[in-house]
Amino acid sequence: MATKEEISQIFPRMLERFSAEKAGDLNTVIQFELSGDNGGTYWIKIADGQCTTGEGANDSTNMTVKASADDFLAIVNGQMNPMQAVMMGKLKVSDVGIGMKMTQIFGL
């Protein structure tokens, strides 16, 4: 089971993996709604070749990602393929286009 600490460390690590080159001119806010005991709501903003993150809801969300905290941690750690997770219903994204681009931008 994913701990609260493991989940909170995901987003700073995603900032380290961010590729401005692959993001191009993408300007978007992605909200992550992670369920389970150690889940929570987080967001990532990509704008002007930069990436920032925070905890809690963001009013400017363009895409929402829903998953259990355990499944999302497995995806980020490379233990679960994000496309397979979507097909199995373990990962839900409200905008498939941004979701596919996200895998490239963050190397998922």
LUMBA-654828 format. One record per residue: residue number from 1; x, y, z negated of N, C-alpha, C in turn. Coordinates in pm, whole numbers. Layout:
BEGIN
{drenti:NUM; n_east:X; n_north:Y; n_up:Z; ca_east:X; ca_north:Y; ca_up:Z; c_east:X; c_north:Y; c_up:Z}
...
//
This chain:
BEGIN
{drenti:1; n_east:84; n_north:-118; n_up:0; ca_east:0; ca_north:0; ca_up:0; c_east:89; c_north:125; c_up:0}
{drenti:2; n_east:55; n_north:216; n_up:87; ca_east:131; ca_north:341; ca_up:98; c_east:111; c_north:425; c_up:-28}
{drenti:3; n_east:221; n_north:483; n_up:-76; ca_east:212; ca_north:570; ca_up:-193; c_east:183; c_north:713; c_up:-148}
{drenti:4; n_east:137; n_north:795; n_up:-239; ca_east:111; ca_north:936; ca_up:-208; c_east:241; c_north:1004; c_up:-162}
{drenti:5; n_east:353; n_north:967; n_up:-224; ca_east:482; ca_north:1024; ca_up:-186; c_east:520; c_north:987; c_up:-43}
{drenti:6; n_east:499; n_north:860; n_up:-5; ca_east:530; ca_north:816; ca_up:132; c_east:446; c_north:893; c_up:233}
{drenti:7; n_east:318; n_north:912; n_up:201; ca_east:229; ca_north:984; ca_up:292; c_east:271; c_north:1131; c_up:304}
{drenti:8; n_east:302; n_north:1195; n_up:192; ca_east:339; ca_north:1337; ca_up:198; c_east:472; c_north:1359; c_up:270}
{drenti:9; n_east:557; n_north:1256; n_up:277; ca_east:685; ca_north:1268; ca_up:347; c_east:672; c_north:1249; c_up:498}
{drenti:10; n_east:560; n_north:1195; n_up:545; ca_east:542; ca_north:1170; ca_up:688; c_east:555; c_north:1299; c_up:767}
{drenti:11; n_east:490; n_north:1404; n_up:722; ca_east:479; ca_north:1525; ca_up:803; c_east:609; c_north:1604; c_up:812}
{drenti:12; n_east:686; n_north:1619; n_up:705; ca_east:819; ca_north:1679; ca_up:721; c_east:908; c_north:1596; c_up:815}
{drenti:13; n_east:896; n_north:1463; n_up:810; ca_east:974; ca_north:1378; ca_up:901; c_east:930; c_north:1399; c_up:1046}
{drenti:14; n_east:799; n_north:1422; n_up:1066; ca_east:751; ca_north:1447; ca_up:1202; c_east:809; c_north:1578; c_up:1256}
{drenti:15; n_east:827; n_north:1677; n_up:1169; ca_east:889; ca_north:1803; ca_up:1211; c_east:1031; c_north:1778; c_up:1260}
{drenti:16; n_east:1102; n_north:1688; n_up:1193; ca_east:1239; ca_north:1654; ca_up:1233; c_east:1240; c_north:1584; c_up:1369}
{drenti:17; n_east:1136; n_north:1508; n_up:1399; ca_east:1128; ca_north:1432; ca_up:1525; c_east:1070; c_north:1515; c_up:1639}
{drenti:18; n_east:1020; n_north:1633; n_up:1609; ca_east:954; ca_north:1719; ca_up:1708; c_east:1048; c_north:1754; c_up:1823}
{drenti:19; n_east:999; n_north:1737; n_up:1945; ca_east:1074; ca_north:1773; ca_up:2065; c_east:1006; c_north:1892; c_up:2132}
{drenti:20; n_east:1064; n_north:2010; n_up:2117; ca_east:1008; ca_north:2130; ca_up:2178; c_east:1004; c_north:2116; c_up:2329}
{drenti:21; n_east:1106; n_north:2052; n_up:2385; ca_east:1112; ca_north:2031; ca_up:2530; c_east:992; c_north:1950; c_up:2579}
{drenti:22; n_east:958; n_north:1844; n_up:2507; ca_east:845; ca_north:1759; ca_up:2547; c_east:711; c_north:1826; c_up:2518}
{drenti:23; n_east:709; n_north:1917; n_up:2420; ca_east:585; ca_north:1988; ca_up:2388; c_east:552; c_north:2091; c_up:2496}
{drenti:24; n_east:655; n_north:2143; n_up:2562; ca_east:633; ca_north:2240; ca_up:2668; c_east:555; c_north:2360; c_up:2617}
{drenti:25; n_east:447; n_north:2396; n_up:2689; ca_east:368; ca_north:2513; ca_up:2651; c_east:243; c_north:2475; c_up:2571}
{drenti:26; n_east:242; n_north:2355; n_up:2515; ca_east:128; ca_north:2309; ca_up:2435; c_east:111; c_north:2397; c_up:2311}
{drenti:27; n_east:-9; n_north:2447; n_up:2291; ca_east:-46; ca_north:2522; ca_up:2172; c_east:-169; c_north:2454; c_up:2114}
{drenti:28; n_east:-152; n_north:2386; n_up:2001; ca_east:-262; ca_north:2310; ca_up:1945; c_east:-243; c_north:2290; c_up:1795}
{drenti:29; n_east:-353; n_north:2259; n_up:1729; ca_east:-350; ca_north:2220; ca_up:1588; c_east:-413; c_north:2081; c_up:1578}
{drenti:30; n_east:-338; n_north:1989; n_up:1517; ca_east:-384; ca_north:1852; ca_up:1501; c_east:-407; c_north:1828; c_up:1352}
{drenti:31; n_east:-528; n_north:1786; n_up:1321; ca_east:-561; ca_north:1757; ca_up:1181; c_east:-562; c_north:1607; c_up:1160}
{drenti:32; n_east:-503; n_north:1561; n_up:1051; ca_east:-495; ca_north:1420; ca_up:1017; c_east:-580; c_north:1395; c_up:894}
{drenti:33; n_east:-681; n_north:1310; n_up:908; ca_east:-767; ca_north:1273; ca_up:797; c_east:-737; c_north:1129; c_up:763}
{drenti:34; n_east:-658; n_north:1111; n_up:657; ca_east:-610; ca_north:979; ca_up:618; c_east:-691; c_north:930; c_up:499}
{drenti:35; n_east:-754; n_north:815; n_up:516; ca_east:-841; ca_north:760; ca_up:412; c_east:-764; c_north:667; c_up:321}
{drenti:36; n_east:-826; n_north:632; n_up:212; ca_east:-766; ca_north:541; ca_up:114; c_east:-724; c_north:616; c_up:-10}
{drenti:37; n_east:-683; n_north:539; n_up:-110; ca_east:-647; ca_north:598; ca_up:-239; c_east:-540; c_north:706; c_up:-229}
{drenti:38; n_east:-443; n_north:688; n_up:-142; ca_east:-333; ca_north:784; ca_up:-130; c_east:-339; c_north:865; c_up:-2}
{drenti:39; n_east:-455; n_north:870; n_up:59; ca_east:-472; ca_north:948; ca_up:181; c_east:-483; c_north:1097; c_up:151}
{drenti:40; n_east:-531; n_north:1170; n_up:247; ca_east:-547; ca_north:1314; ca_up:232; c_east:-565; c_north:1378; c_up:368}
{drenti:41; n_east:-574; n_north:1508; n_up:370; ca_east:-590; ca_north:1583; ca_up:494; c_east:-466; c_north:1669; c_up:514}
{drenti:42; n_east:-408; n_north:1656; n_up:632; ca_east:-286; ca_north:1728; ca_up:669; c_east:-304; c_north:1785; c_up:809}
{drenti:43; n_east:-220; n_north:1879; n_up:847; ca_east:-226; ca_north:1933; ca_up:983; c_east:-85; c_north:1961; c_up:1035}
{drenti:44; n_east:-77; n_north:1961; n_up:1167; ca_east:44; ca_north:2001; ca_up:1238; c_east:3; c_north:2103; c_up:1342}
{drenti:45; n_east:74; n_north:2213; n_up:1347; ca_east:49; ca_north:2317; ca_up:1448; c_east:168; c_north:2321; c_up:1541}
{drenti:46; n_east:139; n_north:2313; n_up:1670; ca_east:240; ca_north:2324; ca_up:1775; c_east:208; c_north:2451; c_up:1853}
{drenti:47; n_east:301; n_north:2544; n_up:1854; ca_east:278; ca_north:2670; ca_up:1925; c_east:413; c_north:2734; c_up:1959}
{drenti:48; n_east:423; n_north:2782; n_up:2080; ca_east:542; ca_north:2856; ca_up:2124; c_east:671; c_north:2777; c_up:2101}
{drenti:49; n_east:666; n_north:2646; n_up:2127; ca_east:784; ca_north:2563; ca_up:2115; c_east:827; c_north:2533; c_up:1973}
{drenti:50; n_east:740; n_north:2562; n_up:1878; ca_east:772; ca_north:2536; ca_up:1738; c_east:663; c_north:2451; c_up:1675}
{drenti:51; n_east:697; n_north:2390; n_up:1562; ca_east:604; ca_north:2301; ca_up:1495; c_east:606; c_north:2332; c_up:1346}
{drenti:52; n_east:487; n_north:2345; n_up:1287; ca_east:473; ca_north:2365; ca_up:1144; c_east:370; c_north:2266; c_up:1092}
{drenti:53; n_east:370; n_north:2245; n_up:962; ca_east:277; ca_north:2149; ca_up:904; c_east:228; c_north:2199; c_up:769}
{drenti:54; n_east:117; n_north:2144; n_up:725; ca_east:62; ca_north:2181; ca_up:595; c_east:-37; c_north:2077; c_up:547}
{drenti:55; n_east:-82; n_north:2095; n_up:426; ca_east:-178; ca_north:2002; ca_up:366; c_east:-311; c_north:2073; c_up:351}
{drenti:56; n_east:-420; n_north:1998; n_up:367; ca_east:-554; ca_north:2053; ca_up:357; c_east:-613; c_north:2073; c_up:495}
{drenti:57; n_east:-736; n_north:2118; n_up:498; ca_east:-806; ca_north:2139; ca_up:625; c_east:-754; c_north:2264; c_up:695}
{drenti:58; n_east:-759; n_north:2262; n_up:828; ca_east:-720; ca_north:2378; ca_up:908; c_east:-840; c_north:2416; c_up:995}
{drenti:59; n_east:-880; n_north:2540; n_up:989; ca_east:-999; ca_north:2586; ca_up:1062; c_east:-980; c_north:2593; c_up:1214}
{drenti:60; n_east:-856; n_north:2586; n_up:1261; ca_east:-828; ca_north:2602; ca_up:1404; c_east:-798; c_north:2469; c_up:1473}
{drenti:61; n_east:-848; n_north:2359; n_up:1421; ca_east:-816; ca_north:2226; ca_up:1471; c_east:-865; c_north:2205; c_up:1615}
{drenti:62; n_east:-775; n_north:2152; n_up:1701; ca_east:-809; ca_north:2115; ca_up:1837; c_east:-830; c_north:1965; c_up:1852}
{drenti:63; n_east:-765; n_north:1888; n_up:1765; ca_east:-777; ca_north:1743; ca_up:1769; c_east:-775; c_north:1690; c_up:1627}
{drenti:64; n_east:-855; n_north:1587; n_up:1602; ca_east:-856; ca_north:1522; ca_up:1472; c_east:-809; c_north:1378; c_up:1488}
{drenti:65; n_east:-723; n_north:1335; n_up:1398; ca_east:-674; ca_north:1198; ca_up:1394; c_east:-726; c_north:1137; c_up:1264}
{drenti:66; n_east:-792; n_north:1021; n_up:1277; ca_east:-844; ca_north:953; ca_up:1158; c_east:-786; c_north:813; c_up:1152}
{drenti:67; n_east:-736; n_north:778; n_up:1032; ca_east:-680; ca_north:645; ca_up:1009; c_east:-669; c_north:625; c_up:858}
{drenti:68; n_east:-649; n_north:500; n_up:818; ca_east:-617; ca_north:478; ca_up:677; c_east:-473; c_north:524; c_up:657}
{drenti:69; n_east:-441; n_north:562; n_up:534; ca_east:-304; ca_north:605; ca_up:503; c_east:-206; c_north:492; c_up:535}
{drenti:70; n_east:-243; n_north:368; n_up:502; ca_east:-155; ca_north:253; ca_up:528; c_east:-128; c_north:235; c_up:676}
{drenti:71; n_east:-234; n_north:241; n_up:758; ca_east:-217; ca_north:223; ca_up:903; c_east:-135; c_north:336; c_up:964}
{drenti:72; n_east:-159; n_north:460; n_up:920; ca_east:-85; ca_north:572; ca_up:977; c_east:63; c_north:562; c_up:941}
{drenti:73; n_east:93; n_north:521; n_up:819; ca_east:232; ca_north:502; ca_up:780; c_east:297; c_north:395; c_up:866}
{drenti:74; n_east:225; n_north:287; n_up:893; ca_east:279; ca_north:180; ca_up:979; c_east:306; c_north:232; c_up:1120}
{drenti:75; n_east:220; n_north:317; n_up:1173; ca_east:240; ca_north:374; ca_up:1307; c_east:366; c_north:462; c_up:1308}
{drenti:76; n_east:377; n_north:550; n_up:1211; ca_east:490; ca_north:643; ca_up:1205; c_east:622; c_north:568; c_up:1186}
{drenti:77; n_east:618; n_north:458; n_up:1111; ca_east:739; ca_north:380; ca_up:1086; c_east:770; c_north:280; c_up:1198}
{drenti:78; n_east:690; n_north:280; n_up:1304; ca_east:715; ca_north:192; ca_up:1417; c_east:671; c_north:48; c_up:1396}
{drenti:79; n_east:592; n_north:22; n_up:1292; ca_east:544; ca_north:-113; ca_up:1264; c_east:412; c_north:-143; c_up:1335}
{drenti:80; n_east:348; n_north:-40; n_up:1388; ca_east:222; ca_north:-56; ca_up:1461; c_east:224; c_north:36; c_up:1582}
{drenti:81; n_east:190; n_north:-17; n_up:1697; ca_east:185; ca_north:61; ca_up:1820; c_east:62; c_north:151; c_up:1817}
{drenti:82; n_east:78; n_north:283; n_up:1841; ca_east:-36; ca_north:374; ca_up:1834; c_east:-147; c_north:340; c_up:1934}
{drenti:83; n_east:-110; n_north:297; n_up:2055; ca_east:-212; ca_north:264; ca_up:2155; c_east:-292; c_north:140; c_up:2112}
{drenti:84; n_east:-224; n_north:41; n_up:2059; ca_east:-293; ca_north:-78; ca_up:2009; c_east:-381; c_north:-43; c_up:1890}
{drenti:85; n_east:-333; n_north:48; n_up:1804; ca_east:-412; ca_north:90; ca_up:1689; c_east:-542; c_north:156; c_up:1734}
{drenti:86; n_east:-536; n_north:236; n_up:1840; ca_east:-657; ca_north:299; ca_up:1895; c_east:-752; c_north:192; c_up:1947}
{drenti:87; n_east:-698; n_north:96; n_up:2022; ca_east:-783; ca_north:-8; ca_up:2080; c_east:-844; c_north:-99; c_up:1973}
{drenti:88; n_east:-775; n_north:-116; n_up:1860; ca_east:-828; ca_north:-198; ca_up:1751; c_east:-920; c_north:-117; c_up:1658}
{drenti:89; n_east:-934; n_north:12; n_up:1683; ca_east:-1019; ca_north:96; ca_up:1600; c_east:-954; c_north:139; c_up:1469}
{drenti:90; n_east:-825; n_north:116; n_up:1455; ca_east:-754; ca_north:154; ca_up:1332; c_east:-709; c_north:299; c_up:1335}
{drenti:91; n_east:-704; n_north:357; n_up:1454; ca_east:-665; ca_north:496; ca_up:1474; c_east:-766; c_north:559; c_up:1567}
{drenti:92; n_east:-824; n_north:670; n_up:1523; ca_east:-923; ca_north:740; ca_up:1606; c_east:-873; c_north:881; c_up:1632}
{drenti:93; n_east:-876; n_north:920; n_up:1760; ca_east:-834; ca_north:1054; ca_up:1798; c_east:-949; c_north:1120; c_up:1875}
{drenti:94; n_east:-972; n_north:1247; n_up:1848; ca_east:-1083; ca_north:1316; ca_up:1912; c_east:-1048; c_north:1367; c_up:2052}
{drenti:95; n_east:-919; n_north:1370; n_up:2087; ca_east:-876; ca_north:1415; ca_up:2219; c_east:-763; c_north:1323; c_up:2265}
{drenti:96; n_east:-795; n_north:1230; n_up:2353; ca_east:-697; ca_north:1129; ca_up:2397; c_east:-579; c_north:1193; c_up:2469}
{drenti:97; n_east:-603; n_north:1299; n_up:2545; ca_east:-494; ca_north:1366; ca_up:2617; c_east:-388; c_north:1421; c_up:2523}
{drenti:98; n_east:-432; n_north:1492; n_up:2420; ca_east:-338; ca_north:1545; ca_up:2321; c_east:-274; c_north:1429; c_up:2245}
{drenti:99; n_east:-352; n_north:1327; n_up:2214; ca_east:-300; ca_north:1210; ca_up:2143; c_east:-187; c_north:1143; c_up:2218}
{drenti:100; n_east:-203; n_north:1126; n_up:2349; ca_east:-97; ca_north:1064; ca_up:2429; c_east:27; c_north:1153; c_up:2433}
{drenti:101; n_east:5; n_north:1282; n_up:2444; ca_east:118; ca_north:1375; ca_up:2446; c_east:190; c_north:1374; c_up:2311}
{drenti:102; n_east:113; n_north:1356; n_up:2204; ca_east:170; ca_north:1352; ca_up:2070; c_east:271; c_north:1238; c_up:2056}
{drenti:103; n_east:243; n_north:1125; n_up:2116; ca_east:336; ca_north:1012; ca_up:2106; c_east:470; c_north:1047; c_up:2169}
{drenti:104; n_east:469; n_north:1126; n_up:2275; ca_east:592; ca_north:1170; ca_up:2339; c_east:663; c_north:1278; c_up:2258}
{drenti:105; n_east:586; n_north:1375; n_up:2209; ca_east:643; ca_north:1489; ca_up:2138; c_east:713; c_north:1446; c_up:2009}
{drenti:106; n_east:655; n_north:1345; n_up:1941; ca_east:710; ca_north:1299; ca_up:1813; c_east:779; c_north:1165; c_up:1820}
{drenti:107; n_east:788; n_north:1108; n_up:1940; ca_east:856; ca_north:980; ca_up:1955; c_east:790; c_north:865; c_up:1881}
{drenti:108; n_east:658; n_north:862; n_up:1883; ca_east:585; ca_north:757; ca_up:1812; c_east:566; c_north:633; c_up:1901}
//
